[in-house]
Amino acid sequence: MKSQTQLPLPQLAVDTKKSLHRNGWIPGVAVLLIFGGVLAYGIFSRMRAGTTLRTETNTLAIPTVSVVTPQRSAPTQEITLPGNVQPFITSPIFSRTNGYLKAWHFDIGARVKKGDLLAEIETPEVDQQLRQSRSNLATAEANLRLAEITKNRYLDLLKTNAVSQQDADNAVGTFNANNAIVEANQANVKQLETLQSFEKIYAPFDGIITARNTDIGDLINSGSNGNAKTDLFHISQPGVLRVYVNVPEEYSQLAKPGLTATLTLAEFPGRTFMGKLVRTADSISNATRTLLSEVDVNNPTGQLLSGSFAEVHFKVPTEISTFIIPVDTLLFRAEGLRVAVVKDGKAELVPVMPGHDFGETMEIVSGLKGNEAIIENPPDSIVAGEQVQIAQQTAERGKP
């Protein structure tokens, strides 16, 4: 078998060198391609990160806000006013005669009936004058009887012409004069008896003794004279209480008799008492610009004390539709009160007219339609047209 032809060694080295020279550019190209790819990927990644960063920055630059929806107020509105509780009837008890207090029978807090004897007064001067007047009356009556007998006798004698007409007329005149004296003495006795009856002081109506300003032995001056005088007792009738309320002028046309009222008192926490507006003064006070109104409250057990302070709650009908919004939605600007609302992703400043301040909420009487998304706690720097985004729709806030 014929052996293969082998190239000489110098020729083999030359061929190998040419082959390496011919194929050496491939690894270099590969390295360049890899480096270029890495560089391009890095540039693209940085561009994409920059774009994302700018997008996030722009997104974060738009403020996120919470919004609330205004609540329409109820057709009736409750107003709370201070009231003074007074008894239905109250009266000071004075003496109608002068003297010294002999005894008193009821003290403060006592419940009395009409006609109960409250106190007794000693009036020695009146008693003495009464005895003297009765003696004068007895004397006048005796003289009148004698004058009557004389008159009748003279009139009988005149029929037979036994006496003159002049004597008969004198007898009749004497009788008439004595009759007048008797009537005068009777009137004087009756007056003194009346004064003597004032020694006993009686309760004028059913009620409670709220004050006793005298004691045994005190000098009592008649309440009808010009001397210094003090009421012996003070009596009030608490079965029905009058609560006087000063209604502001803006509600004066709504305060009509028959309006129901609810009373709350500090001494009865958690309890309410019903009353009814029964009358008003029909006149606005120039000093306070209020309408004096009276609310009557039944108090059969007497648990409500006269002189107490009460809060009177009226539910009055409203003539216009209003809205209730939280006070933290209001913006106080130089041009007036504003609220910021979100519309089409932008803030708008809406002028509003405030009504009553309920503390955490405010009544708005004009400027709102009821479907606005009002921004809560808007920043003072917010301007009209500023882009905003809503974080979430918060629940409606409570009514006042």
C-alpha positions in Angstrom: 0.0 0.0 0.0 1.3 3.3 -1.0 2.0 5.7 1.9 0.3 9.2 2.1 2.4 12.1 0.9 3.6 14.3 3.8 4.5 17.9 3.4 7.8 19.0 4.5 7.9 20.8 7.8 8.8 24.2 6.5 5.8 24.2 4.2 3.5 23.1 7.0 4.5 26.0 9.2 3.9 28.5 6.4 0.4 27.1 5.8 -0.5 27.2 9.5 0.6 30.8 9.8 -1.5 31.9 6.8 -4.5 30.1 8.2 -4.2 31.9 11.6 -3.8 35.2 9.9 -6.8 34.6 7.8 -9.2 33.7 10.8 -7.9 36.0 13.6 -10.5 38.9 13.1 -13.5 36.8 14.2 -12.8 36.9 18.0 -12.2 40.6 17.8 -15.5 41.2 16.1 -17.2 39.1 18.7 -15.7 41.0 21.5 -16.7 44.3 19.9 -20.3 43.1 19.4 -20.5 42.0 23.1 -19.1 45.3 24.3 -21.4 47.3 22.1 -24.4 45.3 23.3 -23.5 45.8 26.9 -23.0 49.5 26.3 -26.3 49.9 24.4 -28.2 48.0 27.2 -26.7 50.3 29.8 -27.7 53.4 27.9 -31.2 52.1 27.3 -31.6 51.1 30.9 -30.5 54.5 32.1 -32.9 56.2 29.6 -35.8 54.0 30.8 -35.0 54.7 34.5 -34.8 58.4 33.8 -38.2 58.3 32.0 -39.7 56.4 34.9 -38.2 58.8 37.4 -39.6 61.8 35.6 -43.0 60.1 35.4 -43.0 59.3 39.1 -41.8 62.8 40.0 -44.6 64.3 37.9 -47.1 62.0 39.5 -45.9 62.8 43.0 -46.0 66.5 42.2 -49.8 66.2 41.9 -51.3 66.5 45.4 -53.5 63.7 46.6 -56.6 64.9 48.4 -59.5 63.4 50.3 -63.0 64.6 49.5 -66.4 64.7 51.1 -69.9 65.3 49.7 -72.1 68.0 51.3 -75.1 66.8 53.2 -78.5 68.4 52.7 -79.9 69.7 55.9 -83.2 68.4 57.3 -86.5 70.1 56.5 -86.6 71.1 60.2 -83.8 72.7 62.0 -83.1 72.5 65.8 -82.1 75.6 67.6 -81.0 75.6 71.2 -81.6 78.7 73.4 -81.2 79.4 77.2 -84.3 79.6 79.3 -85.3 80.7 82.8 -87.6 78.5 84.7 -90.3 80.3 86.7 -93.4 79.2 88.6 -96.7 79.6 86.9 -97.9 81.8 89.9 -95.7 83.4 92.4 -96.6 86.0 95.0 -95.1 87.8 98.1 -97.4 87.7 101.1 -97.6 91.1 103.0 -99.6 92.1 106.1 -102.5 94.5 105.8 -102.3 95.6 109.4 -99.6 96.8 111.9 -98.6 94.7 114.9 -96.3 92.1 116.2 -96.0 88.6 114.8 -97.6 86.2 117.2 -97.0 82.9 115.4 -96.1 81.3 112.1 -97.2 77.9 111.0 -95.3 77.0 107.8 -91.6 77.2 106.9 -89.8 77.1 103.6 -90.5 74.1 101.4 -93.9 73.5 103.0 -96.7 72.7 100.7 -99.9 74.6 101.6 -103.4 74.6 100.4 -105.5 77.6 99.6 -106.9 79.0 102.9 -104.3 77.5 105.2 -103.4 79.7 108.1 -99.8 80.9 107.6 -99.3 83.3 110.5 -101.0 85.4 113.2 -100.3 89.0 114.1 -101.1 90.8 117.4 -102.7 94.2 116.8 -103.6 95.7 120.3 -104.3 99.1 118.9 -106.8 97.7 116.4 -108.5 95.6 119.0 -108.9 98.7 121.3 -110.2 100.8 118.5 -112.7 98.1 117.6 -114.0 97.9 121.2 -114.4 101.7 121.3 -116.2 101.7 118.0 -118.6 99.0 119.1 -119.4 101.0 122.3 -120.0 104.1 120.2 -122.3 102.0 117.9 -124.3 100.8 121.0 -124.7 104.4 122.2 -125.9 105.5 118.7 -128.3 102.6 118.5 -129.8 103.5 121.9 -130.2 107.1 120.8 -131.8 106.0 117.6 -134.4 103.9 119.4 -135.3 106.8 121.7 -135.5 109.1 118.6 -137.7 106.6 116.9 -140.1 106.4 119.9 -140.2 110.2 120.1 -140.9 110.5 116.4 -143.7 108.0 116.4 -145.3 109.7 119.5 -145.1 113.2 117.9 -146.6 112.0 114.6 -149.5 110.4 116.5 -150.1 113.6 118.5 -149.9 115.7 115.4 -153.0 113.9 114.1 -155.0 115.3 117.0 -153.2 118.7 116.8 -151.8 118.1 120.3 -148.4 119.2 119.1 -147.3 121.6 116.5 -146.0 120.7 113.1 -142.6 122.1 114.1 -142.3 119.8 117.0 -143.1 116.8 114.8 -140.6 117.8 112.2 -137.9 118.2 114.9 -138.6 114.7 116.1 -138.4 113.3 112.6 -135.1 115.2 112.0 -133.6 113.9 115.2 -134.5 110.3 114.3 -132.9 110.7 110.8 -129.7 112.2 112.3 -129.4 109.4 114.8 -130.0 106.8 112.1 -127.1 108.3 110.1 -124.9 108.2 113.2 -125.7 104.5 113.7 -124.8 103.8 110.0 -121.5 105.6 110.4 -120.6 103.7 113.5 -121.6 100.4 111.9 -119.2 101.2 108.9 -116.5 102.1 111.4 -117.0 98.8 113.3 -117.0 96.9 110.0 -113.7 98.5 108.9 -112.0 97.7 112.2 -113.3 94.2 112.1 -111.8 93.8 108.6 -108.5 95.1 109.9 -108.7 92.7 112.8 -109.3 89.9 110.3 -105.9 90.8 108.8 -104.3 89.5 112.0 -104.6 86.1 110.4 -102.7 85.5 107.1 -103.9 82.8 104.8 -102.5 81.1 101.7 -104.1 82.7 98.6 -103.6 79.5 96.5 -102.1 76.0 96.6 -98.3 76.2 96.4 -94.9 76.0 98.1 -93.5 78.4 100.7 -90.2 79.5 99.1 -89.3 82.2 101.6 -90.1 83.2 105.2 -88.8 86.6 106.1 -90.1 87.1 109.6 -90.1 85.5 113.0 -92.1 85.6 116.3 -92.0 89.1 117.9 -91.1 91.0 114.7 -92.7 94.3 114.2 -95.0 94.1 111.1 -95.8 97.1 109.0 -98.8 97.2 106.8 -98.0 96.5 103.2 -100.5 99.2 102.2 -98.7 102.2 103.9 -95.6 104.0 103.0 -93.4 102.5 105.7 -90.6 100.1 104.9 -92.1 96.7 104.5 -91.0 93.1 103.8 -93.0 90.2 102.5 -93.6 87.8 105.4 -93.7 84.8 103.0 -93.1 84.1 99.4 -95.3 81.4 97.8 -95.2 79.9 94.4 -97.2 77.4 92.4 -94.9 74.9 90.6 -97.5 72.5 89.1 -97.0 74.2 85.8 -93.7 76.1 85.1 -93.2 79.0 82.8 -89.9 79.0 80.9 -89.0 82.3 79.4 -86.9 82.2 76.2 -85.4 85.1 74.2 -85.8 84.0 70.6 -83.4 85.7 68.1 -85.0 88.0 65.6 -84.2 85.8 62.7 -86.4 83.1 64.1 -89.1 85.3 65.4 -91.5 84.5 62.5 -91.1 80.8 63.2 -91.8 81.1 67.0 -95.6 80.5 66.9 -97.8 79.3 69.7 -98.2 75.6 69.6 -94.5 74.9 68.7 -93.1 71.9 70.6 -90.1 72.4 72.8 -87.7 70.0 74.5 -86.0 71.0 77.7 -82.7 69.7 79.1 -81.3 70.6 82.5 -77.8 70.1 84.0 -79.2 68.4 87.1 -81.0 65.8 85.0 -78.3 64.4 82.6 -79.7 62.3 79.8 -83.3 63.3 80.5 -85.6 65.6 78.5 -88.8 67.4 79.4 -91.5 68.3 76.9 -93.1 71.7 76.8 -95.1 73.9 74.4 -94.7 77.5 73.3 -97.9 79.2 74.5 -97.4 82.9 73.9 -94.9 85.5 72.8 -94.5 89.2 73.5 -95.2 90.0 69.8 -92.5 92.7 70.0 -88.8 92.6 69.4 -86.7 94.0 72.2 -84.6 97.0 71.2 -81.9 96.1 73.7 -81.4 92.4 72.7 -83.1 92.2 69.3 -85.0 89.1 70.6 -88.6 88.0 71.0 -89.6 87.1 74.5 -91.5 83.8 74.4 -93.1 81.6 77.1 -92.9 77.8 77.1 -95.2 76.0 79.6 -94.0 72.7 81.1 -96.1 70.4 83.2 -94.4 69.6 86.6 -96.9 67.5 88.5 -94.3 66.0 90.9 -92.4 69.2 91.4 -89.1 67.7 90.4 -88.3 70.7 88.3 -87.3 73.6 90.5 -88.3 77.2 89.8 -85.4 79.5 89.1 -83.4 76.8 87.3 -81.5 77.3 84.0 -82.6 75.2 81.1 -81.6 74.7 77.5 -84.7 74.9 75.3 -84.6 73.0 72.0 -86.9 74.1 69.2 -87.4 72.3 65.9 -88.3 74.9 63.5 -89.1 74.4 59.8 -86.6 75.8 57.3 -87.8 77.7 54.3 -84.6 77.3 52.2 -82.5 74.2 51.3 -79.1 74.3 53.0 -76.1 72.0 53.1 -73.9 70.9 56.0 -70.1 70.5 55.5 -67.1 70.0 57.8 -65.4 73.2 59.0 -62.0 71.8 57.9 -63.1 72.2 54.2 -63.4 76.0 54.4 -60.9 78.4 53.0 -60.7 81.9 54.3 -59.5 84.2 51.6 -59.4 87.9 51.2 -62.2 87.8 48.6 -64.4 85.8 50.9 -65.2 82.3 52.2 -64.4 79.6 49.7 -64.4 75.8 49.4 -62.1 73.8 47.0 -63.9 71.2 44.9 -62.5 68.7 42.4 -63.7 68.8 38.9 -62.1 67.0 35.9 -59.0 66.4 38.0 -58.5 70.0 38.8 -59.3 72.2 41.8 -61.9 74.9 41.6 -62.5 77.5 44.4 -66.3 78.0 44.9 -67.6 81.0 46.9 -70.1 80.0 49.6 -72.3 81.8 52.1 -72.1 80.5 55.7 -75.1 79.9 57.9 -75.0 78.6 61.5 -71.8 77.3 63.0 -72.4 73.9 64.7 -68.9 73.4 65.9 -67.4 70.7 63.8 -69.7 71.4 60.9 -71.0 74.5 59.2 -74.3 75.3 57.5 -73.9 76.6 53.9 -77.0 78.6 52.7 -75.8 79.2 49.1 -73.0 78.3 46.7 -73.4 74.5 46.6 -75.6 72.2 44.6 -75.0 69.1 46.7 -73.0 66.9 44.2 -69.6 68.6 44.7 -66.5 66.6 45.8 -65.2 69.1 48.4 -61.5 68.8 49.4 -60.9 68.1 53.1 -58.1 70.2 54.8 -57.1 72.0 51.5 -53.7 73.6 51.7 -53.7 77.4 51.9 -51.5 77.5 48.8 -54.1 75.8 46.6 -55.2 77.8 43.5 -57.9 77.4 40.9 -56.9 75.1 38.1 -54.3 73.2 40.1 -54.2 69.5 39.3 -55.2 67.1 42.1 -56.0 63.5 42.5 -58.5 61.9 44.8 -57.0 59.4 47.2 -60.4 57.9 48.2 -64.0 58.9 48.7 -64.4 59.3 52.4 -67.7 58.6 54.1 -70.1 61.4 54.7 -69.5 63.3 57.9 -72.1 63.3 60.6 -74.8 66.0 60.9 -74.7 68.5 63.7 
